[in-house]
């Protein structure tokens, strides 16, 4: 029985839209301690977001449904909207995204997950363009379990990294409250893991240009240390510590209703290396770091959601639910093993970079009732409700030492760069608090017209304080042709409201580069990530963001011709209009002269001979996604030899750009409305086909699952042209899990993912030469949907009562 996509409860096979159910057992059989990774191994339409994620993206990663940006998927917990993260990403397919962090929900608390693969903005509001992930928490009033596990990757690169070694503790306990059906269910996760490394060594030269780690000797010879250990970059899964707790409770209050409440709280600290700075770097003082240094970026997240409400079954004949839901995510950023060279040799090495905070308060009142209209044999189910939501987003500035320009001059007369090296701090002029409100009401009608034919009509209107009103509707239908064959379909429009992060995030960082158009002169460039209200961004054509809107169409069938077998196939098309994508406008060199003239004329930047580049959000394109979801299951009963549950699931998708919105003003030939890299992030970086074959054999105390996945090829397009593109070929991966119940309450389990250590292609020679990274052999493509870490193994011991 599922509750997602309907205001009542129906069997998944009887739903009007495709709904996939993922059980807690399914999640545990992946061996993954985090929800995001577990889902990506189970459902072929859910993938970890590929592409270089930006330095913050290593510590907080996202997932995608149907190859669409992660902001387009609505996440619910027990049917209540989940708040999004405070960060915003500027790398790979994560560009411009601030989605829900699935890893902040304790794995031990999850009973099952319902994944609605259909547009549902008319039912649930903003973000439900690709679909809805509804996480249902455990509600048992008795029993419990405790689990201890160990995991690590099978190999590493070079001398850095620690195989991602990790240990995890999971706890769950149900407790009865009173004798009338009340309960409280408690859960806790403690998770920790070390770094992985997929980065190769720093070559002596790259693209024919020497890549020296140390200054030349006075006699012009290479430093002897150049021939030593050249593994300097650490790149991969960050070191992480996480503690999470949750509860779900309900207490009957008599015949008229019950009080319910649930909450999650997670504290996570992650440490991810920045880019290695060699001894001779312009961001180093040799007397401070004679061997160079590897800055370590830390993110400390505190995330919670608290929901309480009252509900009953008879308020003047109506079932009702009134609730208040508050969620908050706060990320404090730090930097260690670094230096602000502008402060000279006395610079500190540890820095506080600032804090990002995002919160959301939601109040809902829902009603549901059935009416006998006399028009049909079956009653009409009417649902309606009101919602108020308040969002707030804050940027807190970092400490002065993290962003200051102390004016230090190197002995060779070159002026040093400001700010700590590794990750840009939030300047005081970026700090601020921003908010918005919106109100909504919805109506939903469900009518079974005949014994075989049902129809559902949904409508929702939302009004936002910052960009106005949006109205959305949906029609769904299901026709039972025979007892074993049913057709279903839907059509809807939807929307994704611009996040406050997309509207107001600001940050900047200054770096040195060489200008090939000016005899490779050393130039200073400041990269400004700006809000659409920034004076420089406005001068370059930025304007207030409009909501993304969508048209969703789906058609499919459900087949149950024999006992223990089901098959469903659904095709879909999703058009997204005014998709929000960051635009980078560079003033570097001769090709950026027009950009610099505009910035100088607006007074946004001084005419000091330095270069500036701006990155801001804009409604850039109309995209179209066409695809197909297939799932089939069959249970074989072999008598004394046990049972095998077979599964075949597949997602086929194709992404196209139908229109690119022109730039507001002419910024010169070097600025494209959509660069090749962004085009690739929208069209080629996700596999067109993902196939998953599973078999689970249950035989007495033994349970074994084998999962085989195939991913079609992916490609990361380069702004430098097709010769620099990254291509990852098709790949087959195998996972396994074996559990043994050796006593009534004890279970031991071992398993592995990608057990044959499949890794993506390395960059071609041209792409490696053009890469800003120091690493080769290997330098894996970031376009891999399954990552570059290779094989992963785990062992568990679980006690239940």
N, C-alpha and C positions, 0 to 999 in steps of 0.2 A: 504494500500500500504506500502511495506517495502523496504528499501534500503540496508539492511544488508545481506551479502552473495551474492550480485549481484552488478554490477557496474551501473545498471539502477534502475528501480523501478518496482516491480511486486506485485500482490496480495499475501498475506501471504499463502493462500490456493494453490497458483500456484507456490510457490517456490520449488526449487529442494532439499532443506534441511529444516528440521523443524525450524520454526521461531515462537516464542511466542511474542505477543504484550501485553504490560502492559501499560494501560492508566494512566493519572494523577488521574482520578477519582478512579481507582483501588487502587492506592497508598494511597490516602487520606482515603479510607474506611477501611484501616487497623488500623488507629489511631496512627500509629507510626510516630514520627517526623523525623526519619532517614531512608535513602534509604535502607541500608543493612537489617534492621529488617523488613521493609515493603516487600521487595522482598522475604524474607524467608517465609513469610506468604502466598504468592500468588502462587509461582511456586514450585512444589514439588521436582524439581531437584536442587533447590538452598537452601542451608542450612547454618546457622551460623556454623562456625567451632567449633566442640566440643573438649572436653578434657581440662585439666588444661592448660591455655594459657601462663603461665609465667607471672611475675608481670607486664611487659610492655603490655602484651596481654589483660589485663583488660581495659586499656584505649584506645587501638586501636585494634578493633576486625576485623576479616576477614570473608568472605563468600566463599562457595565452590559450584562449578557447577558439577553435576554428581558425587559427592563424591570424586573428585580429588583435589589435593592441589591447593590452591587459586592462586598460581603463574601460573597455567595452563590455566587461563581464561584471555583473552584479553578484556580490557575495552576501549571503544571509547566514545568520546563526539562529537556529530554531525559528526561522521565518522572519527574523528581524534584521534590518539593514546593518551591515558591518561597516565601520569607519575605514578610511583609507590611510596610507602611510603619510608621513610628513615630508619625506624626500621627494625630489623629482629627478628623473634620469635623463641624460643627454647622450647615451651611447646605444648603438645597435638598434634592434627592434624595440628596445625599451624607451626610445627617444620620446620625451615629453610625457612620460607616464608616471602617475602616482596612484597605483592601485591598492587593493587590500593586500596585506602581507599574510599569506596563508600560513606561514611558518610560526605565526604568533598564537595559533590556536593549539592547545595541548593535544597531542595525538591520543593520549590515554583517555581523554574525555569524549572522544567521538564515537557515537553509536553507528551511524551510517551517514552517507552523503548522497543527496539527490542532485543530479546535474541535468538541468533543463536546457536542451539544445534548440532554442527558439527565441526569437525576439519577444521580450516581455515587459517593455517599458510601460505599456498601457496598463499592466497589472501591478508593477512594482516601482516604476519611476525610472529616474536617470540611471544610466550605465548598462541596462539590460539589453544591449544590442546583440551581442554574440550569444547571450544566454544567461543562466543563473546557476550558481553553485550554492546549494542550501545545505549547511552543515548541521546535522541533528545531534545534539549532545545526549549522553547516556542518562537514563532516568530510572534505573533499577533501584529498588528500595532494600536490596539485600545483596550479599555476596561481594566479590571484589577480586583483585589480582595485583600482583607485584611482579615486575619483569626487570631483569638485569641483562644488558647486552653489550657486546663489543663489536666494533667494525673498523675496517681499514681498506684502503685501496691496495691493489696488488703490486704496483710498481711506482717508481718516482723517477724524476730526471735529475741528473747531476748530484751535487753535494748538499743542496738545500731541500727544505720540505721534510715532512715526517709521515708520509704515507696517509695523511688524514686520519691518523689513529684516533678513535673515539670510544667513549663509554657512555652508556645511557641507563637511566633508572626511570621506570614508569610505574605509577601507582593509581589504583582506582578502588573506591569503596562506596557501596550503597547502604543507606541507613533509613529505616522506617521512622516516620514522624506520626505519632498517634496511631489510632486504630481505624481511621476513616480513609486511608489511602494516601496519606501524605508521605513525602520522601525528601531526602537530600542525597545527591550523588556527588562525591568529591573525587577530584583527580589532580595529579601532580606529575610533571616531567622534569627531570634534571638531565641535561644533554651537554656534552663537551667533546670537541674534536680539535686536532692539530691541523697544521697547514698541509696542503698538497703542493706539488710543483710540477708544471709542465713546460717550463721555460728552459731553453738550451743555453749554451755558453755564448759569451760575447766574442764575435770573430775579430781577427786582427784587422780586417778591412771589410767594408760592406759596399757593394756596387763600385768597387775600385777606389773607394775613399777610405783611408785609414780610420779605424775606430780605436783610438788610444784611450787607455784608462788612466794614464799618468802623464805628466808633462815630459817633454823631451829633456834629455840631459844637456848641460851647458855646451857639450861638444856636438850636439845635434843628434846623438844616438838615442835609440829607444831605451827606456828604463828596463832593467832586467826583470822587473816584476811583471812586465807585459807577457812574459812567457810562462807565468805561473797559472794558478787557478783562475779561470775566466768565467766560472759560473757565479754570476753576481745578482741575477734577477730571480725573485721568487714570485710565482704567478700561478694562481689556481684557487682552490677552495680556501677561504680564510680560517684562521683559528677562531673558534667560537665557544662561548659559554652561555648556556641558556637555562633559566629556571622558570617554569610556568605552572600555574595553579588555576583551578576552575571549580565551580559548583553549578549544579542545576537542581532546583527544588520546587515543590508545589505543596500547598497546604489547603485542604478543603475548608471552606468557611460556612458550611451548611448547604442547604438545598439551592441557595441562590447563586453560588459560584465558588471560586477558589482564588487564592493568592499564589502567584508564581514569580520566580526570580531565577536568573542565571547570570554568571559573570566569568570572565577570564582575565588573568593578569600574567604578563610575561615580562621578564627582565632578560635582555640579551646584550652581551658585549662581544663584538667581533673585531678582529685585528687583521688588516689586509695590507701587505706591502705596497708602497707606491713605486714609482720608477726609480731604479738605481741611479744615483749620481756618482759618476767616476771622480777620481781625485782631481782631475783637471777641469771639472765642470765649473761653469760660471756661477753655479749655485753652491759652491763649496769654498771654504778657506782651508788650504792644505794643512796648515798647522793644527786645525781642529779635527779634520777627518783625513789623515794622510792616505788611507786606503779607499777613500770615497765612503759613501753611506747609502743605506737602504731605508728610507723613511717608512714608518709604520703608521697607517691610518687606523684610528679606532672609532667605532660607532657604539654608543651605549643607548640602547632602546628601552624605553618603558612604555608598555602598551597595555591598555585595559579596555574592556567593555562591560558595562553593568546595565542590566535590564530588569525591571520589575513591572508587574501588572496585575490586573484583576480580570477574570473572565468567567462567563456563565453561559447557561444554555437557554434561559427563558427570561428575557426582559421584554415584556409585552409581546411575547411570542418569538422574539429574536434571540439568536445566539450572539454573544457580544464579547469583545476583547478590548480593553483599554490598557495601554502600556506607555512607559517612558524608558527610553534607551539612550545611554550616553557612552561614547567611545572616545578615546584619546591616544594618540601616538606621539611620543617625544623622542627625538634623536639628538643626542649631544655628541659633537664631533671633536676628536682630539688628534694630535700628531706627536709622535715621539721619534727619537733618533734622527732629528732633523736640525735645521739651522735657518735663521733669518740672516743672510749674509750682510744685509744692509746695516745690521746692528754691530757688525765686526766680530772679532774673536770672542768677545764676552757674551754673544747671543745665547739665550737659553736653548735647550734641546727638546724640551717638551712644551706643547702649546695647546691651548683651548681655542678651537676654531669657531665655535658658536653652536647654537641650538635651533632646531626646527621643531615646531609643534603644530599638530593638526587635531582638531576636536570636532565632534558632531553630536548634537543633541536632537533627538527625534521623539515626538509624541504622536501616538496613533490611537485612533478609535475605529474599530471595525464592527460591522453588523452582518448577520447572515440569516436568511429565513427562506423556507419553501412556501409557495402559494399554489393553490389549486385554481387555475385561471378558467377552467371549463373549456378551454380551446383545444387542449390535448389530453390524452390519457394520463400523461405523466406530469408531475408538478413542476413549476418554474422555480428555480433556485436563484434568489436575488442576494447579491452581496454589495456592500458599499462601505465607504469609510472616509475619514479625514486624516490628514497628516500635516504636522508642522515640523520643520527642520531648521536648525540654526548651526551654521558652520563657522569656525574661526581658525585662522592660520596665522602663525607668528614666526618671525625670524629674529633670533637673538644674536647680537654681534659677538665676535670673538674677542679675546684679550688683545690689548694694543700690540704686544710683541709679535703676535701672529700676522698682523697686517701692516705694521708700521714700515716707513721708509726712513732708516737711520742715516742714510747718506754715505755709507762706507765706500771708500775708493780703493780699488786694488792697487798693488805696487806698480802695475803697468799703466795706471791712469784710467782704467775702465771703471765706470760707475757700477756699483752692485745693483742687483734687482731687489725690490721691496718684497716683504712677506716671507713667511716660512715656506720652505720647499716641500712639496709632497701633495698638498691639496689646498686650494684657496680658502682663506678664512672669510667670514662674513664681516664686511666693513660696517662701521656705524651707519653710513648712509643707506645700507641695505636693510637695516633693522626696521621692524614695524609689525603691527598687528592689523589684520584684515578680517572682515566678517561679511556674512550675507545670510538672508533668511529666505525660506520659500514655504508656501502653503500648497496643499494638494487635496483633491477629492477624486474618488474613483467610484465607478459603478460596474458591476459584472453580472451578466445574466446567463444562466445555464439552463438549457431546455432540451429534454429528450423528446424529439418530435414524434418519432415512432419507435418501435422496438429496436430498430436497426440504426436509426439516424439521430445524432445529437449535434447541437450547435452551441457555441459559447461566444458571447459578445462582451468585449471589455472596452471601457473608455476611462481616460484619466486626464485631468487638467492640472497643471502646475504653474505657479507664478513665482518668479524669482525677483529678489530685490535689486539684482545687478544687471539682468538682461531680459526681463519681461516674462511673457507667458508662452507656454507650449501645451498643445493638446495632442493626445495620442489615442489611437484606437486599434483594436485587434478583433479579428473574427477567426474562430477555429471550428472545425467540424470533424466528425468521425462517422463512418458508415460501415456497419458490420454486414458485409456481403453474404458470408456464410458463417457458421460457427467457428471456422478455422481461418478466415480471411477478413481483414478489416482495412479500409483505407482512411487516411487522415490527412488534413491539410490546414494551413493557416496563412493569413496575410495580416500584416501590421505595419505601423510606422512607429519609430522610436526616437530616442535622443540620448545624448550624453552631454550633460552640462559641463562647461569648462571648469576644471578644478581651480580652487583658489591658488594652488601652487602654480598652475599654468598662467594664471593672471598676474601674480605678484612676486614670484620668486626672483631674487637678484643676487648675483655674486660676480666677482671679477678676480682675475689672476694675470700677472705680468711675466713675460718670458722673453728670452733672446732667441733670435733666429737669424739666418743669413739671407740676404737679398741677392738672388742670382742676377737680377736686372741692374744691379749697381755694384758689379765686381765683388759679389759675395760679402758686401759690407755687413757688419754686425748691427742689427736693428733691434729696437725694443718694441714689443707689441703687447698691448693690454687686451685680453679677451674678456668681454663683458657679457655675462648672462643676465639679460635685462627683462623687466616686466614690460608689458605692452604700453604702460603709461610713462615709461622712461623717456626723457626729452630726446635722447639720441635715437632710441628705437622709433619714436613717433616721426622724427625727421627722416628716417629711412623707410617709412611707410607702414609701421605697425599701427594697428587699430584695435578697438575693443573686440574681444573674442565673441563669436557667436556660438551657440550650441551646435555640436554635430547632430545631424538628423539622419534617419535611416528608413529604408523600405525593406521589409523582410517578407520573404515568401518561402513556404515549405510545403512539400507534398511527399507522402510516403505510405507504406503499408506494413501491417503486422500479420505474420503467418504462423499459425500453430496447428499444423496438419496432423501431428501425432503427439502422443503423450510424451512428456519430458523434452519437447523440442520447441523452440521459438526462434523466429527470425524477423528482424525489422530492417527496413531500408528506407531512408529519408533523404530526399534531395532538397537543396536550399539555394537561395540567392539572397545576398545582403548587399544593398547599395548604401554607402555612407557618404553623405554630402557635407562639405565644409569640414573635412577631417583636419584635426589640429596637429600640426607638424612644426618642429622648430626650423627656423631659417637662419643660417649663418652668413653674415655679410662682412666680408673682409676688406679692410682698407690698405692691405699690404701691397707695396710695389706700384709699378706703373698702372697695372690693371685695376688697382683699387683707388686711383686718384680721384675719381668721381665720388666715391663713397666718402673719402676724407674731406673733400670740398663741402659736401652736404653737412657732415658732422661739425666742421669748423664754422660754417655759416650759421648753424643752429645754436652755437655756443655750448654744445654738449661736451666737447673735449677741447683742450688747449691746442693751439698751433705751435707745438713744441718740437716738431720733427719726429715724434714717435708715431707708431701706427696703432690703430685700434680696430678691433673687430667685434661685432655685436651678434648675439644669438638671442632670438626672441620667437615667441609662438605666433603662428598665424593660421587662419583657416585656408588650407592650401590646396585641397584636392577632393575630387569625387572618385571614390574607389568602388569596385564591384568584386564581390567574392561569390563564386559558385562552388558548390561542393556536394558531397554525399557522405552519409554516415550509415554504416552497416554494422549490425551486431546479431550474432546467432549463438545459441547455446543448446547443448544436447547432453542429457544425463544417461550414461550407460551403466546398467546394473549387471555386474558379473557374478552375482551370488556370493559364494564364499570368498571370491577374489576381490570383493569390494566394488566400489563405484568409481567412475571417472566422469567428471564434468568437463566437457569440451567447450571451448569458446573460440569464436572467430569475430574479431572486430576490425573495422577499417574506416579510415577517414580519407576522402579524396577531396582536394581543394585546389582552386585556381584563383589567383588574385590579379586584378587588372586595374589600371588607372584610366578612368574614362575622361577625366578633365582635370587640368591643372589650372588653378586660379592664377591669373596674371598678377605680377607685382603691382603695388599701388603707385610706385614711381619708378622711373628708369634709374637703375643703379649701376649701369655699365654692363658690358658683355661678359664680364667675369662672374656676375651674380645671376644664377639661374633660379627660376621660381621653385624648382625642385631638382636638387642635384642627383647625380647617378646613385650615390650611396643611399639616399633617402628612397629613391625609386626601388632599389633592391630590398630595402627593409620592408617595403610594402608588398613586393611582388615575388621575390625569388629566395628569400632567406628561410622560408618555411618549406618543408617537403610537400610536394604535391600529393604524395601518397604515403600513408602510414598504415601498415598492416600488423596485426597482433594475433598470434595463435597461442592458445593456452590449453593446458590439460592439468586437472587436479585429481589425483588418485587418492581416495580414502580407503584404507584397508586396516581395520581394527585400530590399533594405537598409532598407526603410521599415516601421515598425510604428506603427499609430494606434489609440488606444483612446478611445471616447466612452462616457461613463457618465451616465445620466439617473436622478435620484432624486426620488421624491415622498414627502413626509411629511404625514400627516394632521394635523389641528389638535391643539394641546395647550393646557393651561390651568393656571395657577398660582392656587390658591385662597387668598383672603385671610382672615385671622382677623377682619377688620373687616366682613365680609359680602360677598355676591355683587356688590354695586355696585363693589367694589374689586378684583375678580378680574382677572387678566391673561390674555388670550386671544391665542394666536398661530394665525393661519389656516393652511390647507393651503398647501404650498409645493412648487414644482418647481425643482430645481437641476440644472445641467449641469457636468460635468467633462470635460476632454480631455487627452490626452497624445500627443505625436508624437515618435518617435525615428528617427534616421537613422544608419546605420552607414556612415561615409564612408571608412573604411579598415578592413582586417580586424580591427584591435584597438581602433578608436576609434568611440565612439558619442556623438552630440549629441542632447539631448532638451529639449523645452520643453513646458509644459502649464499648466493652471490648474484650480482648483476653484471651484465656484459662480461661473462666469465672467460671469454676468449680474447679479452683485452683489445677490442676494436677501438682504434683511434682515428680521428679525421685526417684528411690530407694536410700536408704542410704547404705553406705558401710557395708559389713558384718563385724563381730566382729574381724576377723583376719586382714582385710584390715584397719579397724579403729585403731587397736593396732599398726600397722606398719606405719600408716600415720604420717608425720612430723607435722601435724596440731594439735593444742590443742583442737579442737572442737569435741563434740559429741552431739547427740540428738538435732538437726540432724547433720550429716556429709554426705551431698548428693554426689552422684556420679557425676563426671564431664563428664561422657559419654552421658549425656542427650543431645539430639539434640535440645530440646525446652527450655533448661535452667532450673534453680532451683528457680526462683523468684516467680512462681505461677501466679495468676490472675492479670490482668492489665486492668485499666478502664480509660476512657477519656471523655471529653466533649469539644465541639467546637462551636464557633459562627463566621459565615463568612458573609462578605458583598461583593457583586460583582457589577460591573458597566460596 
